[in-house]
Amino acid sequence: MSNAKAKNPLYVVTNDGKDVESATNLFDMLVKKFGLEPLMQIFKSIVDMISGQVGNYGFFLFLQDLVDQFVAILEDIRSKVSLFVPGLK
């Protein structure tokens, strides 16, 4: 037996309790709970496409700023949701 404390798995219940999915972390849980998978896939595709076009440092800085703004929005959402979801801090 291991002394490591086993973590409780996260599950997302959707579709009025008909669907149950496991989540790897709290961010994954929120994405699945609010049905944001298509948005995340679109964002990833856009970042992949733009990053393939990076040809100079200025454009890299633009891309970095774009990603930083998106992450700031996600952090703001997380901080607001953490008021209602225990353990999300």
C-alpha positions in Angstrom: 0.0 0.0 0.0 1.1 3.4 -0.8 1.2 6.3 1.7 0.3 8.8 -1.0 -3.1 10.2 -0.5 -5.5 9.3 -3.4 -7.1 12.2 -5.0 -10.9 12.2 -5.5 -11.7 12.1 -9.2 -13.6 15.0 -10.8 -16.7 14.3 -12.7 -18.9 16.6 -14.8 -22.6 15.8 -14.9 -24.5 17.3 -17.9 -27.7 16.8 -19.9 -29.9 16.8 -16.8 -27.9 14.0 -15.1 -27.9 11.7 -18.2 -24.2 12.2 -19.1 -21.2 11.9 -16.7 -17.7 12.6 -17.8 -14.4 12.5 -15.9 -12.3 15.7 -15.8 -8.6 15.8 -15.4 -8.5 19.1 -13.5 -10.7 22.0 -12.4 -10.1 23.9 -15.6 -11.1 20.8 -17.7 -14.2 20.4 -15.4 -15.3 24.0 -16.1 -14.7 23.7 -19.9 -16.8 20.5 -19.9 -19.5 21.8 -17.5 -20.2 24.9 -19.6 -19.8 23.2 -23.0 -16.7 25.2 -24.0 -14.9 22.4 -25.8 -15.7 23.8 -29.3 -14.5 27.3 -28.2 -11.3 25.9 -26.9 -10.7 23.9 -30.1 -11.3 27.0 -32.2 -8.9 29.0 -30.1 -6.3 26.3 -30.3 -6.7 26.2 -34.1 -6.4 30.0 -34.4 -3.2 30.0 -32.2 -1.7 27.1 -34.2 -2.5 28.9 -37.5 -1.1 32.2 -36.3 2.0 30.7 -34.7 2.8 29.0 -38.0 3.0 32.5 -39.5 5.4 34.0 -37.0 8.2 35.3 -39.0 9.7 38.0 -36.8 9.9 39.0 -33.1 7.2 41.7 -33.4 4.6 39.2 -34.6 5.7 36.8 -31.8 5.0 39.6 -29.3 1.6 40.2 -30.8 0.8 36.5 -30.5 2.1 36.4 -27.0 -0.1 39.4 -26.1 -3.2 37.7 -27.6 -2.6 34.5 -25.6 -1.9 36.6 -22.4 -5.2 38.4 -22.9 -7.1 35.2 -23.3 -5.5 33.7 -20.2 -6.4 36.8 -18.2 -10.0 36.4 -19.3 -9.9 32.8 -18.1 -8.3 33.8 -14.8 -11.1 36.4 -14.3 -13.7 33.7 -15.0 -12.0 31.3 -12.6 -11.8 33.8 -9.8 -15.5 34.6 -10.2 -16.5 30.9 -10.4 -14.4 30.1 -7.4 -16.8 32.1 -5.3 -19.4 29.3 -6.0 -17.2 26.3 -6.5 -15.2 25.2 -3.4 -11.6 24.3 -3.9 -11.2 26.2 -7.2 -9.0 28.9 -5.8 
